[in-house]
Amino acid sequence: MPRTDEAEHWFNAVYSAVQEIPPGKVTSYGHIALLLGYPQRPRQVGICLKHLPSSPEEYYHSGNVPWQRVINSKGMISHREPGSAERQAQALREEGVAVETDAMGEFYVDLARFGWFPSALPSEEDESELEDVVDG
């Protein structure tokens, strides 16, 4: 089923925001929602990432949107399907993020060490600096 224009805009905003997370860092679904101005939508951020296309023929896809850098607010990698948490943990380890496994087999990242929680997206800060130069 095709997405509404509003849904398409939301998906694209999420993917664009996730692209700004630096390598070797992670953030939460809730923080992406907060940065986009909808702090009540962390689950919708997760849904967008769950439906991230894998085909490089799409503008946003798993090859250019670092989906692995988004985890839950407790630092845990969420399970979406069998093997998905393991794949995400491996992708993060390849970026230099230490991923620990607890006694229950859950994967965790130390948010104090690897967390990325800016007050605004870097692209928005660049835009506001440009506006200051133009206005000043």
DSSP file with accessible surface (Angstrom, degrees, kcal/mol):
  #  RESIDUE AA STRUCTURE BP1 BP2  ACC     N-H-->O    O-->H-N    N-H-->O    O-->H-N    TCO  KAPPA ALPHA  PHI   PSI    X-CA   Y-CA   Z-CA
    1    1 A M              0   0  225      0, 0.0     2,-0.0     0, 0.0     0, 0.0   0.000 360.0 360.0 360.0 131.9    0.0    0.0    0.0
    2    2 A P        -     0   0  121      0, 0.0     2,-0.2     0, 0.0     0, 0.0  -0.329 360.0-114.8 -66.6 150.8    1.4    3.4   -0.9
    3    3 A R        -     0   0   91      1,-0.1     2,-0.0     2,-0.1     0, 0.0  -0.546  26.6-111.4 -82.5 151.3    2.3    5.8    1.9
    4    4 A T     >  -     0   0   89     -2,-0.2     4,-2.8     1,-0.1     5,-0.2  -0.302  34.0-106.0 -69.8 164.7    0.5    9.1    2.3
    5    5 A D  H  > S+     0   0  148      1,-0.2     4,-2.5     2,-0.2     5,-0.2   0.902 123.1  52.3 -59.6 -39.7    2.5   12.3    1.7
    6    6 A E  H  > S+     0   0  134      2,-0.2     4,-2.2     1,-0.2    -1,-0.2   0.928 111.1  45.8 -63.8 -44.3    2.6   12.9    5.4
    7    7 A A  H  > S+     0   0   30      2,-0.2     4,-2.9     1,-0.2     5,-0.2   0.918 112.0  51.4 -65.4 -42.1    4.0    9.4    6.1
    8    8 A E  H  X S+     0   0   75     -4,-2.8     4,-2.4     1,-0.2    -1,-0.2   0.914 109.6  50.4 -61.5 -41.9    6.5    9.6    3.2
    9    9 A H  H  X S+     0   0  138     -4,-2.5     4,-2.4    -5,-0.2    -1,-0.2   0.919 111.6  48.5 -61.2 -43.8    7.7   12.9    4.7
   10   10 A W  H  X S+     0   0   20     -4,-2.2     4,-2.6     2,-0.2    -2,-0.2   0.942 111.0  49.2 -63.0 -49.2    8.1   11.4    8.1
   11   11 A F  H  X S+     0   0   24     -4,-2.9     4,-2.6     1,-0.2     5,-0.2   0.938 113.6  46.9 -55.9 -47.5   10.0    8.3    6.8
   12   12 A N  H  X S+     0   0   53     -4,-2.4     4,-2.5    -5,-0.2    -1,-0.2   0.887 110.6  52.1 -64.7 -38.0   12.3   10.6    4.8
   13   13 A A  H  X S+     0   0   24     -4,-2.4     4,-2.4     2,-0.2    -1,-0.2   0.914 111.1  47.9 -63.9 -42.7   12.9   12.9    7.8
   14   14 A V  H  X S+     0   0    0     -4,-2.6     4,-2.7     2,-0.2     5,-0.2   0.959 113.1  47.1 -62.2 -49.3   13.8    9.9   10.0
   15   15 A Y  H  X S+     0   0    3     -4,-2.6     4,-1.8     1,-0.2    -2,-0.2   0.912 112.7  49.3 -61.5 -41.2   16.2    8.5    7.4
   16   16 A S  H  X S+     0   0   44     -4,-2.5     4,-0.5    -5,-0.2    -1,-0.2   0.922 111.9  48.6 -64.2 -42.8   17.8   11.9    6.9
   17   17 A A  H >< S+     0   0    1     -4,-2.4     3,-1.5     1,-0.2     4,-0.3   0.920 108.8  52.9 -63.8 -43.2   18.3   12.4   10.6
   18   18 A V  H >< S+     0   0    0     -4,-2.7     3,-1.7     1,-0.3    -1,-0.2   0.865  99.5  64.0 -63.3 -31.6   19.8    8.9   11.1
   19   19 A Q  H 3< S+     0   0   71     -4,-1.8    -1,-0.3     1,-0.3    -2,-0.2   0.740  95.5  61.1 -63.3 -19.8   22.3    9.7    8.4
   20   20 A E  T << S+     0   0   41     -3,-1.5    -1,-0.3    -4,-0.5    -2,-0.2   0.567  74.4 107.4 -86.3  -8.5   23.7   12.4   10.6
   21   21 A I  S <  S-     0   0    2     -3,-1.7     3,-0.1    -4,-0.3    48,-0.1  -0.570  75.7-122.4 -70.0 123.8   24.7   10.1   13.4
   22   22 A P    >   -     0   0   46      0, 0.0     3,-1.5     0, 0.0    -1,-0.1  -0.307  30.2 -92.0 -68.2 151.5   28.5    9.9   13.3
   23   23 A P  T 3  S+     0   0   96      0, 0.0     3,-0.1     0, 0.0    69,-0.0  -0.299 114.0  29.1 -57.2 143.2   30.3    6.6   12.9
   24   24 A G  T 3  S+     0   0   16      1,-0.3     2,-0.3    -3,-0.1    68,-0.0   0.558 106.6  94.6  81.0   7.8   31.1    5.0   16.2
   25   25 A K    <   -     0   0   73     -3,-1.5     2,-0.3    72,-0.1    -1,-0.3  -0.892  53.1-161.7-127.1 159.2   28.2    6.6   18.0
   26   26 A V  B     -a  115   0A   0     88,-2.5    90,-2.4    -2,-0.3     2,-0.3  -0.939   5.4-175.6-134.4 158.4   24.6    5.5   18.8
   27   27 A T  E     -b   70   0B   0     42,-2.5    44,-2.8    -2,-0.3     2,-0.2  -0.873  27.8 -99.5-141.7 177.7   21.4    7.3   19.7
   28   28 A S  E  >  -b   71   0B  10     -2,-0.3     4,-2.1    42,-0.2    44,-0.2  -0.628  23.1-118.2-102.2 160.8   17.9    6.3   20.7
   29   29 A Y  H  > S+     0   0   25     42,-1.2     4,-2.2    -2,-0.2     5,-0.1   0.913 118.0  53.0 -56.6 -43.2   14.7    6.0   18.8
   30   30 A G  H  > S+     0   0   26      1,-0.2     4,-2.5     2,-0.2    -1,-0.2   0.846 105.2  52.8 -64.5 -34.9   13.3    8.6   21.2
   31   31 A H  H  > S+     0   0   23      2,-0.2     4,-2.9     1,-0.2    -1,-0.2   0.907 107.8  50.5 -71.3 -37.2   16.1   11.0   20.6
   32   32 A I  H  X S+     0   0    0     -4,-2.1     4,-1.7     2,-0.2    -2,-0.2   0.947 111.8  48.9 -61.9 -44.3   15.6   10.9   16.8
   33   33 A A  H  <>S+     0   0    0     -4,-2.2     5,-2.8     1,-0.2     4,-0.3   0.927 111.6  49.5 -60.4 -43.1   11.9   11.6   17.4
   34   34 A L  H ><5S+     0   0   94     -4,-2.5     3,-1.8     5,-0.2    -1,-0.2   0.924 108.4  52.4 -61.8 -46.1   12.8   14.5   19.7
   35   35 A L  H 3<5S+     0   0   14     -4,-2.9    86,-0.3     1,-0.3    -1,-0.2   0.816 108.7  51.7 -60.9 -29.2   15.2   16.0   17.2
   36   36 A L  T 3<5S-     0   0   35     -4,-1.7    -1,-0.3    -5,-0.2    -2,-0.2   0.439 122.5-106.8 -87.7  -0.3   12.4   15.8   14.6
   37   37 A G  T < 5S+     0   0   53     -3,-1.8    -3,-0.2    -4,-0.3    -2,-0.1   0.593  96.7  96.8  88.8  11.0   10.1   17.7   16.9
   38   38 A Y    > < +     0   0   99     -5,-2.8     3,-2.3    -6,-0.2    -4,-0.2  -0.577  38.6 168.0-130.9  70.3    7.9   14.7   17.8
   39   39 A P  T 3  S+     0   0   74      0, 0.0    -5,-0.2     0, 0.0    -6,-0.1   0.713  75.1  63.6 -61.1 -16.8    9.2   13.3   21.1
   40   40 A Q  T 3  S+     0   0  132      1,-0.2     3,-0.2    -7,-0.2     4,-0.1   0.397  90.0  72.8 -85.8   5.9    6.1   11.1   21.5
   41   41 A R    <>  +     0   0   58     -3,-2.3     4,-1.6     1,-0.2    -1,-0.2  -0.057  45.9 125.1-114.7  36.4    7.0    9.1   18.3
   42   42 A P  H  > S+     0   0   46      0, 0.0     4,-1.9     0, 0.0    -1,-0.2   0.905  78.7  53.2 -62.5 -35.9    9.9    6.8   19.2
   43   43 A R  H  > S+     0   0  208     -3,-0.2     4,-2.3     1,-0.2     5,-0.1   0.874 105.1  54.6 -66.0 -34.3    8.1    3.7   18.1
   44   44 A Q  H  > S+     0   0   82      2,-0.2     4,-2.2     1,-0.2    -1,-0.2   0.849 104.2  54.8 -68.1 -31.7    7.3    5.3   14.7
   45   45 A V  H  X S+     0   0    0     -4,-1.6     4,-2.2     2,-0.2    -2,-0.2   0.941 108.7  49.1 -62.3 -44.9   11.1    5.9   14.3
   46   46 A G  H  X S+     0   0   16     -4,-1.9     4,-2.5     1,-0.2    -2,-0.2   0.901 108.5  52.7 -60.4 -40.5   11.6    2.2   14.9
   47   47 A I  H  X S+     0   0   83     -4,-2.3     4,-1.8     1,-0.2    -1,-0.2   0.921 107.7  51.9 -62.5 -42.7    8.9    1.3   12.3
   48   48 A C  H  < S+     0   0    1     -4,-2.2    -1,-0.2     1,-0.2    -2,-0.2   0.930 112.0  45.7 -58.9 -45.3   10.6    3.5    9.7
   49   49 A L  H >< S+     0   0   17     -4,-2.2     3,-1.4     1,-0.2    -1,-0.2   0.871 108.3  56.6 -69.0 -33.7   13.9    1.7   10.3
   50   50 A K  H 3< S+     0   0  124     -4,-2.5    -1,-0.2     1,-0.3    -2,-0.2   0.859 112.5  42.9 -61.9 -33.7   12.2   -1.6   10.2
   51   51 A H  T 3< S+     0   0  102     -4,-1.8    -1,-0.3    -5,-0.2    -2,-0.2   0.179  79.8 137.7-100.8  17.8   10.9   -0.7    6.8
   52   52 A L    <   -     0   0   21     -3,-1.4    10,-0.1     1,-0.1     9,-0.1  -0.477  59.3-117.1 -63.0 123.4   14.2    0.8    5.5
   53   53 A P        -     0   0   35      0, 0.0     9,-2.2     0, 0.0    -1,-0.1  -0.292  17.2-156.9 -61.9 148.4   14.6   -0.5    1.9
   54   54 A S        +     0   0   95      7,-0.2     9,-0.1     8,-0.1     7,-0.1   0.651  64.5 100.3 -96.4 -17.8   17.6   -2.6    1.2
   55   55 A S    >   -     0   0   41      1,-0.2     3,-2.0     5,-0.1     8,-0.0  -0.518  66.1-147.6 -74.4 124.9   17.7   -1.9   -2.5
   56   56 A P  T 3  S+     0   0  100      0, 0.0    -1,-0.2     0, 0.0     5,-0.1   0.587  93.5  78.0 -67.7  -4.3   20.2    0.8   -3.5
   57   57 A E  T 3  S+     0   0  180      3,-0.0     2,-0.2     0, 0.0     4,-0.1   0.715  81.5  81.1 -74.1 -19.7   17.8    1.8   -6.3
   58   58 A E  S <  S-     0   0  107     -3,-2.0     3,-0.0     1,-0.1     0, 0.0  -0.576  88.9-124.7 -83.1 151.3   15.8    3.6   -3.5
   59   59 A Y  S    S+     0   0  180     -2,-0.2     2,-0.5     1,-0.2    -1,-0.1   0.945 103.3  35.3 -60.8 -51.1   17.0    7.1   -2.4
   60   60 A Y  S    S+     0   0   33      3,-0.0     2,-0.3    -3,-0.0    -1,-0.2  -0.927  82.7 148.7-103.1 131.2   17.2    6.0    1.2
   61   61 A H    >>  -     0   0   30     -2,-0.5     3,-1.8    -9,-0.1     4,-1.6  -0.942  62.2 -87.7-154.2 171.7   18.4    2.4    1.8
   62   62 A S  T 34 S+     0   0   47     -9,-2.2     5,-0.2    -2,-0.3    -8,-0.1   0.657 121.1  60.7 -64.2 -12.5   20.3    0.2    4.2
   63   63 A G  T 34 S+     0   0   65      1,-0.1    -1,-0.3    -9,-0.1    -9,-0.1   0.700 117.1  26.6 -86.2 -19.1   23.5    1.1    2.5
   64   64 A N  T <4 S+     0   0   58     -3,-1.8    -2,-0.2     1,-0.2    -1,-0.1   0.418 110.6  69.7-124.0   1.0   23.3    4.8    3.1
   65   65 A V  S  < S-     0   0    1     -4,-1.6     2,-2.7   -16,-0.0     3,-0.2  -0.967  76.7-141.1-117.5 111.3   21.2    5.1    6.3
   66   66 A P    >   +     0   0   16      0, 0.0     3,-2.2     0, 0.0     4,-0.1  -0.349  32.9 166.4 -75.6  69.6   23.2    3.8    9.3
   67   67 A W  G >   +     0   0   60     -2,-2.7     3,-1.6     1,-0.3   -18,-0.1   0.776  66.0  70.7 -52.7 -31.0   20.2    2.0   10.9
   68   68 A Q  G 3  S+     0   0   24      1,-0.3    -1,-0.3    -3,-0.2    24,-0.1   0.707  84.9  69.0 -66.6 -15.6   22.5    0.1   13.2
   69   69 A R  G <  S+     0   0   29     -3,-2.2   -42,-2.5   -43,-0.1     2,-0.5   0.402  83.5  83.0 -85.8   4.6   23.3    3.4   15.1
   70   70 A V  E <   +b   27   0B   0     -3,-1.6   -42,-0.2   -44,-0.2     2,-0.2  -0.947  54.0 154.5-114.6 122.2   19.8    3.6   16.6
   71   71 A I  E     -b   28   0B   0    -44,-2.8   -42,-1.2    -2,-0.5     6,-0.2  -0.735  46.1 -72.8-132.8-178.9   19.1    1.6   19.8
   72   72 A N    >   -     0   0   32      4,-2.6     3,-2.2    -2,-0.2    -1,-0.1  -0.266  48.2-101.3 -81.7 170.2   16.6    1.8   22.7
   73   73 A S  T 3  S+     0   0   92      1,-0.3    -1,-0.1     2,-0.1   -45,-0.1   0.624 120.1  58.3 -68.5 -12.0   16.9    4.4   25.5
   74   74 A K  T 3  S-     0   0  168      2,-0.2    -1,-0.3    36,-0.0    37,-0.1   0.387 120.6-105.1 -93.2  -0.2   18.4    1.9   27.9
   75   75 A G  S <  S+     0   0    0     -3,-2.2    34,-2.6     1,-0.3     2,-0.3   0.552  78.3 134.8  88.7   8.4   21.3    1.2   25.5
   76   76 A M  B     -C  108   0C  38     32,-0.2    -4,-2.6     1,-0.0     2,-0.6  -0.695  58.9-123.5 -95.3 143.8   19.9   -2.2   24.4
   77   77 A I        -     0   0    0     30,-2.4    30,-0.4    -2,-0.3     2,-0.2  -0.751  33.3-131.1 -82.5 122.1   19.7   -3.4   20.9
   78   78 A S        -     0   0   31     -2,-0.6     2,-0.5    28,-0.1    -1,-0.0  -0.518  11.1-125.7 -78.4 142.6   16.0   -4.2   20.2
   79   79 A H        +     0   0   93     -2,-0.2    -1,-0.1     1,-0.2    27,-0.0  -0.740  36.5 161.7 -86.2 127.2   15.0   -7.5   18.6
   80   80 A R        -     0   0   76      1,-0.6    -1,-0.2    -2,-0.5    -2,-0.0   0.678  69.4 -10.0-111.8 -36.3   12.9   -7.1   15.5
   81   81 A E  S >  S-     0   0  104      0, 0.0     3,-2.3     0, 0.0    -1,-0.6  -0.957  98.0 -59.7-154.9 164.1   13.3  -10.5   13.8
   82   82 A P  T 3  S+     0   0  128      0, 0.0    -3,-0.0     0, 0.0     0, 0.0  -0.275 123.3   6.5 -55.5 128.0   15.5  -13.6   14.4
   83   83 A G  T 3> S+     0   0   29      1,-0.0     4,-2.1     4,-0.0     5,-0.2   0.299  96.0 112.0  86.2  -8.3   19.2  -12.6   14.1
   84   84 A S  H <> S+     0   0    4     -3,-2.3     4,-2.4     1,-0.2     5,-0.2   0.906  76.3  49.4 -68.3 -40.0   18.5   -8.9   13.8
   85   85 A A  H  > S+     0   0    0     -4,-0.5     4,-2.7     1,-0.2    -1,-0.2   0.904 111.0  50.9 -65.5 -38.9   20.1   -7.9   17.1
   86   86 A E  H  > S+     0   0   96      2,-0.2     4,-2.4     1,-0.2    -1,-0.2   0.919 110.8  48.5 -63.6 -42.6   23.2  -10.0   16.3
   87   87 A R  H  X S+     0   0  126     -4,-2.1     4,-2.4     2,-0.2    -2,-0.2   0.911 112.8  48.1 -63.6 -41.0   23.6   -8.3   12.9
   88   88 A Q  H  X S+     0   0    0     -4,-2.4     4,-2.3     2,-0.2    -2,-0.2   0.923 111.0  50.4 -66.7 -43.6   23.2   -4.9   14.5
   89   89 A A  H  X S+     0   0    0     -4,-2.7     4,-2.6     1,-0.2    -2,-0.2   0.923 111.8  48.4 -59.8 -43.6   25.7   -5.7   17.2
   90   90 A Q  H  X S+     0   0   92     -4,-2.4     4,-2.2     2,-0.2    -2,-0.2   0.919 109.9  51.3 -64.2 -42.8   28.2   -6.9   14.6
   91   91 A A  H  X S+     0   0   20     -4,-2.4     4,-0.7     1,-0.2    -1,-0.2   0.907 112.2  47.4 -61.6 -40.3   27.7   -3.7   12.5
   92   92 A L  H ><>S+     0   0    0     -4,-2.3     5,-2.3     1,-0.2     3,-1.0   0.918 109.1  53.0 -67.7 -42.0   28.3   -1.5   15.5
   93   93 A R  H ><5S+     0   0   94     -4,-2.6     3,-1.8     1,-0.3    -2,-0.2   0.891 103.1  58.3 -60.0 -37.2   31.4   -3.5   16.5
   94   94 A E  H 3<5S+     0   0  145     -4,-2.2    -1,-0.3     1,-0.3    -2,-0.2   0.759 105.1  51.5 -64.8 -22.0   32.8   -3.0   13.0
   95   95 A E  T <<5S-     0   0   49     -3,-1.0    -1,-0.3    -4,-0.7    -2,-0.2   0.389 127.5-100.2 -91.5  -0.2   32.5    0.8   13.6
   96   96 A G  T < 5S+     0   0   53     -3,-1.8     2,-0.5     1,-0.3    -3,-0.2   0.560  75.5 142.0  93.9   9.0   34.4    0.5   16.9
   97   97 A V      < -     0   0    2     -5,-2.3     2,-0.5    -6,-0.1    -1,-0.3  -0.732  51.7-128.6 -84.9 127.0   31.4    0.5   19.3
   98   98 A A        -     0   0   29     -2,-0.5    12,-0.5    12,-0.1     2,-0.5  -0.655  26.2-169.0 -76.0 122.3   31.8   -1.8   22.2
   99   99 A V  E     -D  109   0C   9     -2,-0.5     2,-0.3    10,-0.1    10,-0.2  -0.974   3.5-160.1-116.9 120.6   28.7   -4.0   22.4
  100  100 A E  E     -D  108   0C 130      8,-2.9     8,-3.0    -2,-0.5     2,-0.5  -0.697   7.1-144.0 -98.2 153.0   28.4   -6.1   25.6
  101  101 A T  E     -D  107   0C  74     -2,-0.3     6,-0.2     6,-0.2     2,-0.1  -0.972  15.2-148.8-117.2 128.9   26.2   -9.2   26.0
  102  102 A D    >   -     0   0   60      4,-2.4     3,-2.1    -2,-0.5     6,-0.0  -0.257  37.5 -88.1 -88.4-178.4   24.4   -9.8   29.3
  103  103 A A  T 3  S+     0   0  111      1,-0.3    -1,-0.1     2,-0.1    -2,-0.0   0.744 127.7  54.1 -63.0 -22.6   23.6  -13.2   30.9
  104  104 A M  T 3  S-     0   0  158      2,-0.1    -1,-0.3     0, 0.0     3,-0.1   0.388 120.4-106.8 -92.1   1.4   20.2  -13.3   29.0
  105  105 A G  S <  S+     0   0   35     -3,-2.1     2,-0.2     1,-0.3    -2,-0.1   0.597  71.7 144.3  83.8  11.6   21.9  -12.8   25.7
  106  106 A E        -     0   0   50      1,-0.0    -4,-2.4   -30,-0.0     2,-0.4  -0.591  46.5-128.6 -83.0 148.2   20.8   -9.2   25.3
  107  107 A F  E     - D   0 101C  18    -30,-0.4   -30,-2.4    -2,-0.2     2,-0.3  -0.831  27.9-175.7-102.3 133.2   23.2   -6.7   23.6
  108  108 A Y  E     -CD  76 100C  77     -8,-3.0    -8,-2.9    -2,-0.4     2,-0.4  -0.948  15.5-158.4-130.8 148.6   24.0   -3.4   25.3
  109  109 A V  E     - D   0  99C   7    -34,-2.6     2,-0.9    -2,-0.3   -10,-0.1  -0.968  30.8-116.5-121.8 138.9   26.0   -0.3   24.4
  110  110 A D    >>  -     0   0   90    -12,-0.5     4,-3.0    -2,-0.4     3,-0.6  -0.642  26.1-166.7 -75.7 104.7   27.4    2.1   27.0
  111  111 A L  H 3> S+     0   0   40     -2,-0.9     4,-1.8     1,-0.2    -1,-0.2   0.801  84.3  61.2 -67.0 -27.7   25.4    5.3   26.2
  112  112 A A  H 34 S+     0   0  100      1,-0.2    -1,-0.2     2,-0.2    -2,-0.1   0.858 117.0  31.4 -66.2 -31.0   27.7    7.4   28.4
  113  113 A R  H <4 S+     0   0  157     -3,-0.6    -2,-0.2     1,-0.1    -1,-0.2   0.853 136.5  21.3 -92.7 -42.3   30.7    6.4   26.2
  114  114 A F  H  < S+     0   0   17     -4,-3.0   -88,-2.5   -16,-0.1    -3,-0.2   0.403  90.6 122.4-112.3   1.1   29.1    5.9   22.7
  115  115 A G  B  <  -a   26   0A  18     -4,-1.8     2,-0.5    -5,-0.3   -88,-0.2  -0.341  42.4-160.7 -72.0 147.3   25.9    8.0   23.0
  116  116 A W        +     0   0   32    -90,-2.4   -88,-0.2    -2,-0.1    -4,-0.0  -0.960  24.3 155.7-127.8 107.4   25.2   10.8   20.6
  117  117 A F        +     0   0   95     -2,-0.5   -90,-0.1   -90,-0.1    -2,-0.0  -0.477  12.2 172.4-135.8  63.8   22.5   13.2   22.0
  118  118 A P        -     0   0   29      0, 0.0     3,-0.1     0, 0.0    -2,-0.1  -0.288  40.1-125.4 -70.2 160.2   22.8   16.7   20.4
  119  119 A S  S    S+     0   0  117      1,-0.2     2,-0.3     2,-0.0     0, 0.0   0.670  94.3  12.2 -78.8 -17.0   20.2   19.3   21.1
  120  120 A A  S    S-     0   0   21    -84,-0.0    -1,-0.2     0, 0.0   -85,-0.1  -0.979  92.5 -89.7-151.2 158.4   19.7   19.8   17.3
  121  121 A L    >>  -     0   0    7     -2,-0.3     4,-1.9   -86,-0.3     3,-0.9  -0.470  37.8-122.3 -66.7 140.8   20.7   18.0   14.2
  122  122 A P  H 3> S+     0   0   45      0, 0.0     4,-2.4     0, 0.0     5,-0.2   0.883 113.1  57.4 -53.3 -37.0   24.1   19.2   12.8
  123  123 A S  H 3> S+     0   0   42      1,-0.2     4,-1.7     2,-0.2     5,-0.1   0.858 106.4  49.1 -64.3 -32.8   22.4   20.1    9.5
  124  124 A E  H <> S+     0   0   82     -3,-0.9     4,-2.3     2,-0.2    -1,-0.2   0.867 109.0  52.1 -73.9 -35.9   20.0   22.4   11.4
  125  125 A E  H  X S+     0   0   74     -4,-1.9     4,-2.3     2,-0.2    -2,-0.2   0.916 108.8  51.1 -65.5 -40.5   22.8   24.1   13.3
  126  126 A D  H  X S+     0   0  100     -4,-2.4     4,-2.1     1,-0.2    -2,-0.2   0.912 110.1  50.1 -61.3 -41.3   24.6   24.7   10.0
  127  127 A E  H  X S+     0   0  113     -4,-1.7     4,-2.4     2,-0.2    -2,-0.2   0.912 110.4  48.7 -64.6 -40.9   21.3   26.3    8.6
  128  128 A S  H  X S+     0   0   50     -4,-2.3     4,-2.2     2,-0.2    -1,-0.2   0.884 110.5  51.3 -70.3 -34.5   20.9   28.5   11.7
  129  129 A E  H  X S+     0   0  115     -4,-2.3     4,-2.0     2,-0.2    -1,-0.2   0.920 110.6  49.2 -65.2 -40.5   24.6   29.7   11.4
  130  130 A L  H  X S+     0   0  112     -4,-2.1     4,-2.5     1,-0.2    -2,-0.2   0.923 110.1  50.8 -63.8 -42.1   24.0   30.5    7.8
  131  131 A E  H  X S+     0   0  112     -4,-2.4     4,-3.2     1,-0.2     5,-0.3   0.900 107.7  53.6 -63.0 -38.8   20.8   32.4    8.7
  132  132 A D  H  X S+     0   0  108     -4,-2.2     4,-2.1     2,-0.2    -1,-0.2   0.910 110.3  47.0 -62.0 -39.9   22.8   34.4   11.3
  133  133 A V  H  < S+     0   0  112     -4,-2.0    -2,-0.2     2,-0.2    -1,-0.2   0.931 115.3  45.1 -66.7 -44.2   25.4   35.4    8.7
  134  134 A V  H  < S+     0   0  111     -4,-2.5    -2,-0.2     1,-0.2    -1,-0.2   0.922 119.1  42.1 -66.6 -43.1   22.7   36.4    6.2
  135  135 A D  H  <        0   0  129     -4,-3.2    -1,-0.2    -5,-0.2    -2,-0.2   0.797 360.0 360.0 -73.4 -30.1   20.7   38.3    8.8
  136  136 A G     <        0   0  100     -4,-2.1    -3,-0.2    -5,-0.3    -2,-0.1   0.850 360.0 360.0 -85.0 360.0   23.8   39.9   10.5
